[in-house]
């Protein structure tokens, strides 16, 4: 069945403690990484969260967000005022300065609580300004992914592709997003692995996911603590259970509800193909086709 809610992976860690009666906690930091690995193995979109941000391009490129897992779409918004863009730039620069101040204070063993409070306030302001870029979807112009062998972003003064005269595009290259224009703001919609307030991964609230996480952690623990096999469960059995519940969790997460069934039907049962939905941000992609004679 469809899954809607998520819960902290702390629940999974408590389950491991409870079921295995472990007497130490040396493995908890490793378990956080193992849970992330297990979620990637399951690979369901339900376990991901949507996120947006605004990136300021310089020299055709910008480093991808650290939490990015999958890009939905990239767009530009030409209706945002220059004043708003300048304010965003100044706040981002201020955040960089504060982060450097915090790092220096940590190295010198000094207090930096007030700086953290200021940083949080500025980040909240940045989030508010960034939403201005996404308020009116009609003002967003999606960018196509670049197909040129000599993309504008890799041109130099002595080797410009004179045939690259086209609508603006973007490419992903070596951890950077690169655009055909030199400077400007881009609106990025992407998916992330959600986390709770303590940065523990959030997992879908489903029993199959809980069992899958448990068995993945258990089989990893067997590699570090061979004495666990004394309870009669060896690595082969744990691996078998993990594969079973991994598949079950993936199927449970991908199972649609009634509205998603309807959406899927409306996208596929058509006489006229819809070929321009990318330019509209896929708005009304699942609107039912109607004939008017």
RAWOUR-V331370 format. One record per pair of residues at least 4 apart in sequence whose C-alpha atoms are under 6 Angstrom apart, sorted by the first residue. I is the first residue (numbers start at 1). J is the second residue. D is the distance in whole Angstrom. If there is no record, write none. Layout:
I_J_D, I_J_D
//
This chain:
1_252_5, 1_255_5, 2_253_6, 2_255_5, 2_256_5, 2_257_6, 3_253_6, 5_204_6, 5_205_6, 6_202_6, 6_203_5, 6_204_4, 6_205_5, 7_202_5, 7_203_6, 7_205_6, 8_202_5, 9_201_6, 9_202_6, 15_19_6, 16_20_6, 17_21_5, 17_22_5, 42_246_6, 42_250_6, 44_250_6, 46_253_6, 47_204_6, 48_191_6, 48_192_6, 48_193_5, 49_191_5, 49_192_5, 49_194_6, 50_190_6, 50_191_5, 51_189_6, 51_190_5, 51_191_6, 52_188_6, 52_189_5, 53_188_5, 54_186_6, 54_187_5, 55_185_6, 55_186_5, 56_184_6, 56_185_5, 57_61_5, 57_62_5, 57_183_5, 57_184_5, 58_183_5, 59_182_5, 60_153_5, 60_178_5, 60_179_5, 60_181_6, 60_182_4, 61_177_6, 61_178_4, 62_176_6, 62_177_6, 63_176_4, 64_175_6, 64_176_5, 67_192_6, 68_192_5, 69_191_6, 69_192_5, 70_190_6, 70_191_5, 71_190_4, 72_189_5, 72_190_5, 73_189_5, 74_142_6, 74_143_6, 74_187_6, 74_188_5, 75_140_6, 75_141_5, 75_142_4, 75_143_5, 75_186_6, 75_187_5, 76_140_6, 76_141_5, 76_186_5, 76_187_6, 77_139_6, 77_140_5, 105_109_6, 105_110_5, 126_130_6, 142_279_6, 143_169_5, 144_169_5, 145_169_5, 145_170_5, 145_171_6, 146_169_5, 146_170_5, 146_171_6, 152_180_5, 153_178_6, 153_179_6, 153_180_5, 155_159_6, 155_160_5, 168_180_6, 169_179_6, 169_180_6, 170_178_5, 170_179_4, 171_177_6, 171_178_5, 172_176_6, 172_177_5, 194_202_6, 195_199_5, 195_200_5, 195_201_4, 195_202_5, 196_200_5, 208_245_6, 208_249_5, 209_249_5, 212_242_5, 212_245_5, 212_246_5, 215_238_6, 215_242_5, 216_242_6, 219_235_6, 219_238_5, 221_225_6, 222_226_5, 229_233_5, 229_234_5, 242_246_6, 245_249_6, 256_260_6, 263_286_5, 265_269_6, 266_286_5, 266_288_5, 267_286_5, 277_282_5, 278_282_5
//
